Structure formats: structure tokens, C-alpha cells
Amino acid sequence: MTTLNATAESADRPLIGIAWMLATMFWFVTLDSTAKYLMQTYPVAQVIWARFFFHVIFVALLMGRGLTAQIKSRSWPHQSLRSLFMFLTTVLFFVGISILPLATASTIMFMAPIIVTILSIPLLGEKVGVRRWIGIVIGFAGALVVMRPGSDSLQLSVLVVLAAALTHALYQIFTRKLRVHDSQLTSLFYTGIVGAVAMSVAVPAFWQPVATPDWGLFVFAGIAGGIGHLCLIRAFQNAPVSVVAPFSYSSLLWAILFGFVLFGELPGPWTLGGAALIICSGLYIYHREQRVKRH
């Protein structure tokens, strides 16, 4: 377990870091695809419960004998808020993908890194220059292309996923704050704790009997989320954020593939065009951040 808690190494192994980030995106889209599949039969609340409950069980087993020591946080308020934002993100995103094509929802979620850049000004005291503001404007233009305000395609579900991008951005902000307080495994455990507790209380009101084969998918949803976060930890241990973060956009490829194979969905030209603008914007912002850090 010590390797998971080790301080992140500098950029000595960027290719390994990139490989872990690609694996991260695979597992996160696998989770989303499993959830979307289950929500065709079971209530959204029941699927959300499984995602968090089995995530916490998985991480607790991973901690093993170190569980008692690892669950002690030095910043309970920040951990609680971070876990709350992850819970809200999952609820909003799962509601969105229960209606929207997987690739469309994934494209809208690409707004999260751009929103992080904006929120880092008041919440982290960071400075954003004119060029990065241009990147932000381009990113929002891409989001407008996907959502197309005023058209019949602008559904409530699209706005719900955009709200998920906002709460996910807040989750990332608090993750940055907590990196100096708690170990990565501690934060990984608390990632799912609010969702596990809240949904364990709420899910009896929505419960629908689960077919025996589907129990495996319910458990798998939680494990896929846990593995995804572990891969993310490995990515940041082997390379700086500025190196691996742009590869998070590979999730769109997985979303298109899984959406087509599992649900017969293919993204339209508006989604692909908007995705291109958002991805270019995100890559440009990361590029500018890297240059600012060098100087």
C-alpha cells in the first residue's frame, strides 16, 4: 500500500503516466456504460447506490489492515465537501446519461477543466491571463454548439449534465486543496462515503428486486469507479498533471465506441464539432498553464 501513498514523482516517466491516464478514462467510461445499461432496467437511485456502496467496500478491502489509520482525515470539512460534490456529480451525470447519448454527455463534461480554470481564481487565488481567457471563451462556444440554445435539441438533461460538469469542477478544486492534508487512499475512500451513506438511506424507497446475474454488474460498477480513481493516482505519480491531463479527452473515443456497441448510438456533427472546440480549448489552456509555470 505504500506505493499508493508515496509522493508523486516528477516527470521521469511521462509515457507511463500517460498510459495510466488512458486506463483511467477507459475505466470511467466503463463505469458510465455499465450504469447506463443498468438504468434501462433499474431506478437511477438504485444504480447510484451500487456505484458508491461497492466503491467504498472495494477501497476498504484495498486498505486492509491499514483501514483504521487511513480513514483518519486531517481536514474533515474539505473531505466532506469534496465527497458531497462527487455525489452530486454522479447523481446529475447518471440522470443525464439515462436520457442522452453517452458521447454527448461525455462531451459536455469536458467543460469541467475549463470551469476549474475559472473557479481557481476566487477559490485558489490563481491568476488567469488574457490568452487563457480566450481559451475559456472558445470552450464555452463549443458547449453552446453541443447544446444549441433555442433549438429543439436543448433538453433539460443537457443542462443537468452541464451542472454535473460544474460540481465535478468543484470536486477537483477540493481535491487540489486536500493533497497537502491527506493521503491519496484516504481521499479515495472519502470519494464515495457521502454517496454510500446518503443512498443507503434513500434507496429502500426506490428498490427494485435485482436479477441474480445483474448483481455482478452492480458490484462491477463500484469496482470500476474505484479502479478508475486508482489509475488516476498512478497517472499523477508518474507524470505532472500538465502532461497527463490532456489525455482525459480520450474518454470521448471510449464513449463513442461503447455508445455504439452497447446502445447503437453515434454522435452527430454538432456533438463532434462542439467536442473539437472544447478539446482544443482545454489543450490550449493546459499549454498556457505549462508555459506560465516554466516562467
Disulfide bonds with the S-S distance in Angstrom:
none
